[in-house]
């Protein structure tokens, strides 16, 4: 029997070094290309070995799978400490209006600018350009109607920014929307019909609620 260590054990320190050195998710295939003479399957095994070590040693960080890649992040229980440390150096935060616009696009995509403006009740062109400059929103196609208006959606950077593996990890709208209120007047004995979550006639999710939901426990190292 050969005493040669398994391939995943050999490349494990290199995988750890790559994940430690970046602030973006890195795909297993990309790490395999950088390391050389290995493949994504072995890289994934090395990641699992590292995860096991971090759990056994109760390390303050763990490797998470985000946006089809891997990233080293601090654990949720240390979120408050990390937030305090980063508060003075944190990148410029999105305004309330920008965050609300981003929430509408995230939940309604693919979505027209006119539909975003219809939901918010104000012009959204400047805000959407700003979100595109931050690489959080992108053009994803055109609607097949007269004039072929542009459709917008979120980017991979959006997933990375909010620590999401995919759009399926967004909190359900019913979890962030306020409960419907009963109508006032002589009809208050009968509940008012409400639109189901996700329809265009309802209000967008409360911006702060969306941000807190998707950011909870997702601080980077």
Backbone as JSON, one array per atom type, in Angstrom:
{
  "sequence": "XXXXXXXXXXXXXXXXXXXXXXXXXXXXXXXXXXXXXXXXXXXXXXXXXXXXXXXXXXXXXXXXXXXXXXXXXXXXXXXXXXXXXXXXXXXXXXXXXXXXXXXXXXXXXXXXXXXXXXXXXXXXXXXXXXXXXXXXXXXXXXXXXXXXXXXXXXXXXXXXXXXXXXXXXXXXXXXXXXXXXXXXXXXXXXXXXXXXXXXXXXXXXXXXXXXXXXXXXXXXX",
  "N": [[0.84, -1.2, 0.0], [0.58, 2.2, -0.87], [2.21, 4.97, 0.68], [1.8, 7.5, -0.04], [0.26, 10.67, 0.27], [-3.26, 11.51, -0.13], [-4.56, 13.2, -3.06], [-6.23, 15.45, -2.44], [-5.35, 16.15, 0.08], [-2.79, 16.98, -0.42], [-3.15, 19.3, -1.97], [-4.6, 20.9, -0.29], [-3.46, 23.04, 1.44], [-2.91, 24.96, -0.53], [-5.4, 25.52, -1.61], [-6.59, 26.66, 0.63], [-4.96, 28.93, 0.9], [-5.61, 30.35, -1.43], [-8.34, 30.94, -1.01], [-8.15, 32.47, 1.27], [-6.83, 34.68, 0.33], [-8.54, 36.13, -1.29], [-11.39, 38.31, -1.77], [-13.65, 37.61, -2.99], [-15.99, 35.13, -4.2], [-14.61, 32.02, -5.34], [-14.53, 29.78, -7.97], [-14.46, 26.17, -8.0], [-13.34, 25.03, -10.28], [-11.78, 27.14, -11.23], [-9.86, 27.39, -9.17], [-8.63, 24.93, -9.47], [-7.43, 25.25, -11.97], [-5.56, 27.25, -11.38], [-3.95, 26.05, -9.41], [-3.05, 23.76, -10.74], [-2.41, 20.6, -12.37], [-4.54, 19.15, -11.24], [-8.07, 18.71, -10.48], [-11.5, 19.99, -10.43], [-13.04, 18.31, -8.83], [-11.24, 17.22, -6.95], [-10.47, 19.57, -5.71], [-12.86, 20.32, -4.45], [-13.05, 18.28, -2.57], [-10.88, 18.95, -1.0], [-11.77, 21.36, 0.03], [-13.87, 20.46, 1.64], [-12.39, 19.06, 3.55], [-11.06, 21.19, 4.77], [-13.25, 22.6, 5.8], [-14.15, 20.77, 7.7], [-11.96, 20.75, 9.44], [-12.03, 23.42, 10.37], [-14.43, 23.42, 11.77], [-13.94, 21.5, 13.76], [-11.88, 22.75, 15.13], [-13.14, 24.93, 16.05], [-13.01, 27.41, 14.71], [-13.17, 30.93, 13.91], [-14.17, 31.42, 11.45], [-15.53, 30.18, 8.32], [-15.84, 28.18, 5.32], [-17.91, 29.11, 2.77], [-20.39, 28.3, 0.3], [-21.0, 30.27, -2.37], [-22.66, 31.99, -4.94], [-21.96, 30.07, -6.95], [-19.38, 29.5, -6.27], [-16.6, 29.38, -3.9], [-16.06, 30.89, -0.72], [-14.28, 32.38, 1.94], [-15.62, 33.13, 5.0], [-16.53, 35.02, 7.94], [-18.06, 33.55, 10.83], [-21.58, 33.49, 11.64], [-22.14, 34.13, 14.3], [-20.25, 36.0, 14.99], [-20.85, 38.28, 13.75], [-21.68, 40.81, 14.77], [-19.38, 41.82, 16.05], [-17.57, 42.0, 13.89], [-18.92, 43.8, 12.26], [-18.79, 46.16, 13.77], [-16.05, 46.65, 13.66], [-15.64, 47.1, 10.95], [-17.16, 49.26, 10.38], [-16.21, 51.93, 10.18], [-14.7, 51.83, 7.9], [-16.27, 50.85, 5.95], [-17.61, 50.34, 2.69], [-19.32, 52.81, 0.71], [-22.67, 52.94, 1.54], [-25.75, 51.75, 0.14], [-28.32, 54.03, -0.72], [-31.56, 54.61, 0.81], [-33.52, 54.81, -1.19], [-32.16, 53.67, -3.37], [-31.74, 51.08, -2.43], [-34.36, 50.19, -2.16], [-35.15, 50.24, -4.84], [-33.4, 48.32, -5.85], [-34.35, 46.08, -4.48], [-36.87, 45.77, -5.65], [-36.14, 45.14, -8.3], [-34.72, 42.76, -7.84], [-36.71, 40.99, -6.91], [-38.68, 41.12, -8.9], [-37.52, 40.57, -11.34], [-37.18, 39.19, -14.7], [-37.4, 42.68, -15.32], [-39.05, 45.68, -16.39], [-37.89, 49.07, -16.68], [-39.96, 50.93, -16.57], [-41.87, 49.54, -15.11], [-40.63, 49.3, -12.64], [-40.56, 51.99, -11.93], [-43.29, 52.42, -11.84], [-44.05, 50.95, -9.61], [-42.61, 52.19, -7.55], [-43.4, 54.8, -7.89], [-41.99, 57.0, -8.67], [-39.42, 58.53, -10.74], [-36.82, 56.34, -11.87], [-34.53, 56.15, -13.29], [-31.91, 57.34, -12.84], [-31.19, 56.14, -10.42], [-31.13, 53.44, -11.18], [-29.08, 53.48, -13.06], [-26.98, 54.06, -11.36], [-26.93, 51.71, -9.82], [-26.2, 49.94, -11.79], [-23.64, 50.86, -12.34], [-22.41, 50.13, -9.99], [-22.32, 47.5, -10.45], [-24.41, 45.85, -9.66], [-26.79, 45.56, -10.88], [-27.96, 44.64, -14.14], [-28.46, 44.7, -17.75], [-30.6, 42.33, -19.07], [-31.97, 41.52, -21.26], [-34.56, 42.03, -23.77], [-37.97, 43.04, -23.9], [-40.44, 41.33, -25.76], [-42.14, 43.18, -27.37], [-43.69, 46.01, -29.02], [-41.23, 48.37, -29.76], [-39.44, 47.09, -28.13], [-38.56, 47.27, -25.24], [-36.03, 47.55, -22.66], [-35.06, 44.95, -20.45], [-34.34, 44.4, -17.04], [-32.15, 42.93, -14.56], [-30.61, 41.29, -11.72], [-27.08, 40.93, -10.86], [-24.2, 38.68, -10.77], [-22.51, 39.83, -8.95], [-24.32, 41.01, -7.23], [-25.3, 38.75, -5.86], [-22.93, 38.03, -4.56], [-22.46, 40.32, -3.01], [-24.56, 40.26, -1.16], [-24.18, 37.81, -0.04], [-25.37, 35.45, -1.09], [-26.18, 32.24, -2.37], [-27.71, 31.7, -4.61], [-30.49, 33.22, -6.42], [-32.63, 31.95, -5.35], [-32.19, 31.91, -2.68], [-33.03, 34.29, -1.67], [-34.96, 35.98, 0.81], [-38.36, 34.96, 1.37], [-41.05, 36.88, 0.05], [-43.27, 37.21, 1.7], [-42.12, 37.07, 4.13], [-40.83, 39.43, 4.57], [-42.54, 41.47, 3.95], [-44.96, 43.71, 5.4], [-47.77, 42.65, 7.44], [-51.02, 42.39, 5.93], [-53.41, 45.05, 6.32], [-56.68, 45.47, 7.85], [-59.54, 46.76, 6.12], [-60.9, 50.06, 6.7], [-64.02, 51.38, 8.09], [-67.47, 50.59, 7.15], [-67.04, 48.06, 6.14], [-65.31, 46.62, 7.64], [-65.65, 44.18, 8.75], [-65.15, 42.18, 6.99], [-62.4, 40.65, 5.5], [-60.11, 42.38, 3.34], [-59.43, 41.66, -0.06], [-56.22, 40.6, -1.01], [-53.26, 41.02, -3.01], [-51.31, 38.25, -4.13], [-47.99, 37.48, -2.87], [-45.33, 38.77, -4.85], [-46.67, 39.74, -7.05], [-47.24, 42.46, -9.35], [-48.78, 44.57, -8.46], [-48.57, 44.97, -5.77], [-46.82, 46.49, -2.95], [-43.23, 46.98, -2.88], [-40.84, 44.85, -1.14], [-40.04, 45.85, 2.2], [-37.23, 47.93, 2.3], [-35.2, 47.97, 4.37], [-35.82, 45.64, 5.73], [-35.39, 43.66, 3.8], [-32.62, 43.97, 3.33], [-31.55, 43.4, 5.88], [-32.39, 40.77, 6.18], [-31.09, 39.32, 4.12], [-28.47, 39.91, 4.62], [-27.89, 38.97, 7.1], [-25.63, 37.42, 9.16], [-23.66, 37.17, 7.15], [-21.19, 38.43, 6.95], [-18.06, 39.3, 5.57], [-14.67, 38.06, 5.81]],
  "CA": [[0.0, 0.0, 0.0], [1.39, 3.4, -0.97], [2.1, 5.94, 1.77], [1.64, 8.83, -0.62], [-1.01, 11.27, 0.71], [-4.28, 11.7, -1.14], [-4.43, 14.47, -3.78], [-6.9, 16.56, -1.76], [-4.51, 16.55, 1.21], [-1.63, 17.68, -0.99], [-3.5, 20.65, -2.45], [-5.39, 21.61, 0.72], [-2.9, 24.34, 1.83], [-3.02, 25.9, -1.64], [-6.81, 25.92, -1.66], [-6.8, 27.57, 1.76], [-4.28, 30.18, 0.59], [-6.39, 31.06, -2.45], [-9.57, 31.45, -0.41], [-7.78, 33.5, 2.24], [-6.29, 35.85, -0.36], [-9.54, 36.82, -2.1], [-12.64, 38.76, -1.12], [-14.72, 37.21, -3.89], [-16.09, 33.68, -4.35], [-13.76, 31.44, -6.38], [-15.06, 28.49, -8.39], [-13.53, 25.04, -7.85], [-12.61, 24.88, -11.54], [-10.76, 28.2, -11.28], [-8.77, 27.03, -8.27], [-7.92, 23.8, -10.07], [-6.58, 25.8, -13.03], [-4.46, 27.99, -10.77], [-3.06, 25.1, -8.72], [-2.46, 22.92, -11.77], [-2.28, 19.15, -12.18], [-5.63, 18.67, -10.41], [-9.36, 19.05, -11.07], [-12.48, 20.58, -9.52], [-13.49, 17.29, -7.88], [-10.26, 17.15, -5.87], [-10.54, 20.85, -4.99], [-14.04, 20.27, -3.58], [-12.71, 17.41, -1.44], [-9.98, 19.73, -0.14], [-12.62, 22.33, 0.72], [-14.58, 19.74, 2.71], [-11.41, 18.8, 4.62], [-10.86, 22.45, 5.48], [-14.47, 22.87, 6.57], [-14.15, 19.88, 8.86], [-10.94, 21.25, 10.37], [-12.49, 24.66, 10.99], [-15.47, 23.06, 12.74], [-13.31, 20.79, 14.89], [-11.05, 23.7, 15.87], [-14.01, 26.05, 16.44], [-12.45, 28.64, 14.15], [-14.14, 32.03, 13.79], [-14.57, 31.55, 10.06], [-15.86, 28.94, 7.63], [-15.9, 28.31, 3.87], [-19.29, 29.03, 2.33], [-20.6, 28.22, -1.15], [-21.73, 31.47, -2.76], [-22.61, 32.34, -6.36], [-21.27, 29.0, -7.67], [-17.97, 29.49, -5.89], [-16.33, 29.24, -2.47], [-15.5, 32.09, -0.09], [-14.02, 32.27, 3.38], [-16.41, 34.15, 5.69], [-16.65, 34.87, 9.38], [-19.3, 32.89, 11.23], [-22.68, 34.39, 11.96], [-22.13, 34.59, 15.7], [-19.29, 37.09, 15.16], [-21.28, 39.35, 12.85], [-21.72, 42.1, 15.45], [-18.01, 42.28, 16.26], [-16.99, 42.38, 12.6], [-19.61, 45.0, 11.8], [-18.22, 47.31, 14.5], [-14.7, 46.88, 13.16], [-15.67, 47.55, 9.57], [-18.1, 50.37, 10.21], [-15.53, 53.16, 9.76], [-14.07, 51.66, 6.59], [-17.19, 50.17, 5.06], [-17.88, 51.05, 1.44], [-20.52, 53.64, 0.76], [-23.88, 52.12, 1.56], [-26.81, 52.15, -0.77], [-29.35, 54.87, -0.11], [-32.86, 53.96, 0.99], [-34.17, 54.73, -2.49], [-31.44, 52.7, -4.21], [-31.98, 49.75, -1.89], [-35.73, 49.84, -2.51], [-35.14, 49.95, -6.28], [-32.71, 47.04, -6.02], [-35.25, 45.03, -3.99], [-37.9, 45.57, -6.67], [-35.52, 44.43, -9.42], [-34.37, 41.4, -7.41], [-37.9, 40.17, -6.76], [-39.55, 41.16, -10.08], [-36.78, 40.34, -12.58], [-36.78, 40.35, -15.51], [-38.36, 43.76, -15.08], [-38.87, 46.91, -17.15], [-37.7, 50.29, -15.89], [-41.28, 51.54, -16.36], [-42.55, 48.8, -14.05], [-39.98, 49.7, -11.39], [-41.04, 53.34, -11.63], [-44.7, 52.33, -11.49], [-44.16, 50.44, -8.24], [-42.07, 53.19, -6.62], [-44.14, 56.05, -8.06], [-41.05, 58.08, -9.02], [-38.43, 58.18, -11.76], [-35.8, 55.45, -11.32], [-33.42, 56.05, -14.23], [-30.63, 57.66, -12.22], [-30.89, 55.11, -9.42], [-30.79, 52.2, -11.87], [-27.74, 53.67, -13.62], [-26.04, 53.93, -10.25], [-26.84, 50.29, -9.47], [-25.44, 49.29, -12.85], [-22.24, 51.26, -12.15], [-21.91, 49.32, -8.89], [-22.36, 46.11, -10.94], [-25.44, 45.1, -8.94], [-27.89, 45.4, -11.84], [-27.5, 44.58, -15.53], [-29.46, 44.46, -18.8], [-30.64, 40.88, -19.31], [-32.7, 41.22, -22.47], [-35.57, 43.0, -24.2], [-39.3, 42.46, -23.95], [-40.86, 41.13, -27.14], [-43.29, 44.03, -27.68], [-43.31, 47.15, -29.84], [-40.2, 49.18, -29.13], [-38.51, 46.18, -27.45], [-37.94, 47.91, -24.07], [-34.97, 46.81, -21.97], [-35.36, 44.22, -19.21], [-33.23, 44.46, -16.08], [-32.05, 41.9, -13.54], [-29.45, 41.42, -10.84], [-25.83, 40.35, -11.34], [-23.47, 37.78, -9.86], [-21.99, 40.68, -7.88], [-25.43, 41.16, -6.28], [-25.28, 37.56, -5.01], [-21.74, 38.11, -3.72], [-22.62, 41.44, -2.07], [-25.49, 39.89, -0.11], [-23.85, 36.49, 0.49], [-26.37, 34.49, -1.53], [-25.72, 31.22, -3.31], [-28.51, 31.95, -5.8], [-31.68, 34.03, -6.14], [-33.55, 31.13, -4.56], [-31.9, 32.15, -1.27], [-33.66, 35.53, -1.21], [-36.07, 35.71, 1.74], [-39.67, 35.02, 0.75], [-41.63, 38.21, 0.2], [-44.18, 37.26, 2.84], [-41.32, 37.16, 5.35], [-40.32, 40.79, 4.74], [-43.63, 42.42, 3.79], [-45.83, 43.83, 6.58], [-49.05, 41.94, 7.33], [-52.07, 43.26, 5.37], [-54.31, 45.66, 7.3], [-58.11, 45.37, 7.55], [-60.08, 48.05, 5.65], [-61.67, 50.82, 7.69], [-65.38, 51.7, 7.68], [-68.53, 49.6, 7.36], [-66.69, 46.74, 5.63], [-64.19, 46.07, 8.39], [-65.92, 42.82, 9.2], [-64.72, 41.24, 5.96], [-61.03, 40.94, 5.07], [-59.95, 42.87, 2.0], [-58.63, 40.77, -0.91], [-54.86, 41.09, -1.2], [-52.52, 40.38, -4.09], [-50.31, 37.31, -3.63], [-46.62, 37.97, -2.95], [-44.67, 38.61, -6.12], [-47.41, 40.38, -8.13], [-46.74, 43.81, -9.57], [-49.62, 45.61, -7.88], [-48.25, 45.16, -4.37], [-45.65, 47.29, -2.65], [-42.01, 46.19, -2.81], [-40.45, 44.52, 0.22], [-39.42, 46.95, 2.93], [-35.8, 47.86, 2.02], [-34.38, 47.58, 5.52], [-36.09, 44.24, 6.05], [-34.7, 42.84, 2.81], [-31.18, 44.04, 3.56], [-31.22, 42.7, 7.11], [-32.63, 39.35, 6.0], [-30.09, 38.66, 3.28], [-27.13, 40.17, 5.12], [-27.7, 38.38, 8.43], [-24.64, 36.36, 9.27], [-22.91, 36.99, 5.94], [-20.05, 39.33, 6.91], [-16.83, 38.72, 5.05], [-13.55, 38.05, 6.76]],
  "C": [[0.88, 1.26, 0.0], [1.13, 4.34, 0.2], [1.91, 7.35, 1.25], [0.28, 9.41, -0.22], [-1.98, 11.45, -0.46], [-4.14, 13.08, -1.8], [-5.05, 15.66, -3.06], [-6.11, 17.06, -0.55], [-3.32, 17.36, 0.72], [-1.99, 19.12, -1.36], [-4.25, 21.49, -1.41], [-4.78, 22.95, 1.14], [-3.01, 25.38, 0.72], [-4.45, 26.4, -1.79], [-7.09, 26.93, -0.54], [-6.16, 28.92, 1.49], [-5.06, 31.01, -0.42], [-7.64, 31.69, -1.85], [-9.28, 32.57, 0.58], [-7.4, 34.8, 1.54], [-7.33, 36.65, -1.14], [-10.75, 37.25, -1.29], [-13.83, 38.48, -2.0], [-14.81, 35.68, -3.92], [-15.24, 33.19, -5.52], [-14.3, 30.05, -6.7], [-14.0, 27.4, -8.23], [-12.72, 24.85, -9.12], [-11.51, 25.91, -11.68], [-9.58, 27.87, -10.39], [-7.96, 25.87, -8.84], [-6.98, 24.27, -11.17], [-5.36, 26.5, -12.46], [-3.45, 27.04, -10.14], [-2.33, 24.23, -9.72], [-2.37, 21.46, -11.38], [-3.32, 18.62, -11.18], [-6.94, 19.02, -11.1], [-10.33, 19.53, -9.99], [-12.94, 19.58, -8.46], [-12.55, 17.2, -6.69], [-10.29, 18.43, -5.04], [-11.72, 20.83, -4.01], [-13.79, 19.37, -2.38], [-11.8, 18.15, -0.46], [-10.77, 20.75, 0.66], [-13.36, 21.66, 1.87], [-13.64, 19.4, 3.86], [-11.18, 20.05, 5.45], [-12.07, 22.8, 6.34], [-14.51, 22.03, 7.84], [-13.15, 20.35, 9.91], [-11.42, 22.49, 11.11], [-13.57, 24.39, 12.04], [-14.86, 22.42, 13.98], [-12.5, 21.74, 15.76], [-11.83, 24.92, 16.34], [-13.45, 27.39, 15.97], [-13.55, 29.67, 13.96], [-14.65, 32.21, 12.37], [-14.88, 30.18, 9.47], [-15.89, 29.22, 6.13], [-17.34, 28.09, 3.44], [-19.35, 28.95, 0.81], [-21.53, 29.36, -1.55], [-21.55, 31.71, -4.26], [-21.76, 31.37, -7.16], [-19.77, 29.0, -7.42], [-17.83, 29.31, -4.39], [-15.69, 30.53, -1.95], [-15.35, 31.86, 1.41], [-14.69, 33.44, 4.08], [-16.38, 33.93, 7.19], [-18.0, 34.24, 9.71], [-20.32, 33.91, 11.71], [-22.6, 34.95, 13.37], [-21.16, 35.73, 15.96], [-19.64, 38.3, 14.31], [-21.21, 40.72, 13.53], [-20.32, 42.68, 15.65], [-17.39, 42.78, 14.95], [-17.61, 43.65, 12.07], [-19.05, 46.24, 12.47], [-16.85, 47.66, 13.97], [-14.72, 47.53, 11.78], [-16.48, 48.83, 9.36], [-17.41, 51.62, 9.68], [-14.96, 53.06, 8.36], [-15.01, 51.03, 5.57], [-17.45, 50.99, 3.8], [-19.2, 51.79, 1.54], [-21.76, 52.76, 0.62], [-24.88, 52.64, 0.54], [-27.82, 53.02, -0.03], [-30.64, 54.07, 0.04], [-33.55, 53.76, -0.36], [-33.5, 53.7, -3.4], [-31.7, 51.28, -3.74], [-33.4, 49.28, -2.21], [-35.83, 49.47, -3.98], [-34.5, 48.59, -6.54], [-33.59, 45.88, -5.56], [-36.33, 44.72, -5.02], [-37.33, 44.76, -7.82], [-35.22, 42.98, -9.05], [-35.59, 40.48, -7.39], [-38.74, 40.09, -8.04], [-38.83, 40.75, -11.37], [-37.25, 39.1, -13.35], [-37.84, 41.44, -15.48], [-38.01, 44.98, -15.93], [-38.65, 48.09, -16.21], [-39.05, 50.93, -15.59], [-42.03, 50.84, -15.24], [-41.95, 49.14, -12.68], [-40.5, 51.07, -10.97], [-42.51, 53.33, -11.24], [-44.91, 51.86, -10.06], [-43.71, 51.49, -7.23], [-42.83, 54.52, -6.72], [-43.26, 57.24, -8.38], [-40.12, 57.59, -10.12], [-37.3, 57.34, -11.13], [-34.56, 55.36, -12.21], [-32.06, 56.27, -13.61], [-30.22, 56.6, -11.21], [-30.45, 53.81, -10.09], [-29.42, 52.3, -12.54], [-26.69, 53.52, -12.54], [-25.85, 52.47, -9.84], [-26.07, 49.52, -10.52], [-23.96, 49.63, -12.74], [-21.6, 50.48, -11.01], [-21.91, 47.83, -9.23], [-23.31, 45.24, -10.12], [-26.64, 44.78, -9.84], [-27.32, 45.39, -13.25], [-28.69, 44.44, -16.47], [-29.44, 42.97, -19.12], [-31.45, 40.51, -20.55], [-33.66, 42.34, -22.84], [-36.93, 42.3, -24.26], [-39.78, 42.42, -25.41], [-42.18, 41.85, -27.43], [-42.78, 45.17, -28.54], [-42.32, 48.04, -29.1], [-39.13, 48.37, -28.41], [-37.79, 46.87, -26.27], [-37.0, 46.97, -23.33], [-35.49, 46.16, -20.69], [-34.12, 44.21, -18.32], [-33.31, 43.3, -15.08], [-30.81, 42.14, -12.7], [-28.26, 40.64, -11.39], [-25.27, 39.32, -10.36], [-22.92, 38.58, -8.67], [-23.06, 40.93, -6.82], [-25.45, 39.98, -5.31], [-24.1, 37.63, -4.04], [-21.91, 39.16, -2.63], [-23.5, 41.05, -0.89], [-25.26, 38.47, 0.41], [-24.86, 35.43, 0.13], [-25.77, 33.48, -2.5], [-26.43, 31.38, -4.64], [-29.7, 32.8, -5.42], [-32.71, 33.27, -5.34], [-33.36, 31.36, -3.07], [-32.44, 33.49, -0.78], [-34.78, 35.18, -0.22], [-37.39, 35.81, 0.99], [-40.31, 36.37, 1.02], [-42.55, 38.3, 1.39], [-43.43, 37.37, 4.17], [-40.85, 38.59, 5.62], [-41.4, 41.85, 4.54], [-44.45, 42.53, 5.07], [-47.13, 43.08, 6.35], [-50.11, 42.89, 6.79], [-52.99, 43.78, 6.47], [-55.75, 45.5, 6.87], [-58.62, 46.73, 7.07], [-60.91, 48.72, 6.73], [-63.1, 51.01, 7.18], [-66.33, 50.54, 7.85], [-68.16, 48.2, 6.88], [-65.58, 46.08, 6.45], [-64.48, 44.69, 8.97], [-65.46, 41.78, 8.23], [-63.33, 41.61, 5.5], [-61.0, 41.42, 3.63], [-59.07, 41.89, 1.21], [-57.27, 41.39, -1.12], [-54.21, 40.35, -2.35], [-51.51, 39.41, -3.51], [-48.92, 37.89, -3.76], [-46.05, 37.74, -4.34], [-45.43, 39.24, -7.28], [-47.04, 41.84, -8.18], [-47.56, 44.88, -8.88], [-49.3, 45.85, -6.42], [-47.03, 46.04, -4.18], [-44.42, 46.41, -2.63], [-41.68, 45.84, -1.37], [-39.82, 45.73, 0.9], [-37.91, 46.87, 2.78], [-34.97, 47.39, 3.19], [-34.57, 46.12, 5.85], [-35.38, 43.31, 5.08], [-33.21, 42.8, 3.1], [-30.8, 43.24, 4.8], [-31.37, 41.19, 6.95], [-31.51, 38.68, 5.23], [-28.68, 38.87, 3.8], [-26.85, 39.45, 6.43], [-26.69, 37.24, 8.39], [-23.77, 36.19, 8.07], [-21.72, 37.95, 5.85], [-18.83, 38.61, 6.38], [-15.74, 38.8, 6.09], [-12.91, 39.42, 6.83]]
}
